[in-house]
Amino acid sequence: MRWKPEGYSSVSPYLIVPDAEATLAFAQAVFDAERLRLHRRDDGGIKHAEFRIDDTVVMVGEMPGGAAAHIHVYVPDADAAFALALATGGNTVQEMARAGDGDYRGGVADANGTVWWIAQQEEYRE
């Protein structure tokens, strides 16, 4: 019996934002996200959309005054992704820095206020 879409994990982050298209465009530009499903409301706004970053599906819906969220994304080149996030219109929340937990990470807020923590693991520490 099939109980979830092929290639989906059992848990997906779900972002509620004022402008879903802005989040989709940001994720595509910065993380090379693949757009999956998109369902529009009668007024043309985005009711529900999905995109994949590497092996994770992120869901997004549109609602005025949506809550701010934080997403942590591991990438192969954190400096390049951070620079691309800023060039795509993001605002620095935290400069790239070694976190002391083995990660090199920085934070960028997109147009909806979602904070994307861009990280590259340098050394695993327990």
N, C-alpha and C positions, 0 to 999 in steps of 0.2 A: 504494500500500500504506500502510495506517495503522499506525503504530508507536508512537504515544503518544496519550493521551486528548486530545480536542479542547480547545483553550484552555490546554494545559499547556506550560510551557517544557521544555527538554531537561534542565535541572538543577533540583532542588528540595532545600531544606534538609530534613533528617530529624532530628527531635528524639526521643531516647529518654529518657523521664521516668518518675518513679514514679506520677504521677497525670495521665493524658492529659486527662481531663475538665477539670481545673483549667487546663491550658494552653489548651484549646479555649475555655473560658469567658472567660479573660483576653483572648485574641486577639479574640474577638467583642466584648467590652465596650470594649476600648481602641482597636482598629483596625477595628472594624466588619467583622471577618472573616466570610466566607461559608463555612459548613460544607459540605463536599462529600461524601466517602465516609466511612463508619464501619463497621468490622468488629469484632465482639466475640468474645472467647474464650468457651469453654464456661462458665467461671466468672463471666461477665458483665463482666470487665475489657475494656479496649480493646486489641485486638491491633494495629489500624492505623486511623488516621483522617487525613483531609486537610482543609485549609481554605485559602481564598484571601484574601490581603490585596492589594488593588488588582490587579496583574497577575502576582502570584507565588503559586504553590501551595507550602504548607508541609505536610510529612508528620510525623506524630507516632505513636509507639508507646509502650507502657507496659511498664516493667520496673523492679522494685525496684532502687534504687541507680543509676538512670540517670545518665549523665554530664552535667555542666553544659555548656550551650552558650550562644553569644552570637549574637544576630540584630540586624542593623542595618535599621531601617525609616524611610524618608523619608515624612513626612506634611505636609499643608498648614499645620497649626498645631501646632508642637511643644510649646508651652506647654500647650495644651489637652489634648493626648494624654498628656503627662507627668503632669498633674494627675489625669486620668482613670485612668492606670495606678496611681497611688498610692491613689486612692479605691477601686480594685478590689482592693486588698490588696497591691500591690507595695511593695517596699522600695527606697529610693534607694541606688544604687550610685555615681552621680555626678550632682550637681545639673546643671541645664541651664546651659550655658556656650558661649561662642563658642570654637571649637576652634582657630582660627588657620588652618584649611584651607578656609574658606568655609562651613563648616557650623556650625549652632547645634544642640547635641546634649547629651543627658543619658542616664543609664542607670538602668533599673529592673529589679530581679529579681522574677520571679513566684514563686508558691508552690512550684514545683519547682526553683528556683534558676536557671532560664533567664534570662539578662540580655538585655533588649530595649533596644537603643540607639536612642532616639527622636531623629530629626534632621529639620532643615529646612535646605535649602541656601539661603544668603543671597547668596553671591557665589562663583562658581567661580574657583579659582586652580590653575594648573598647578605 
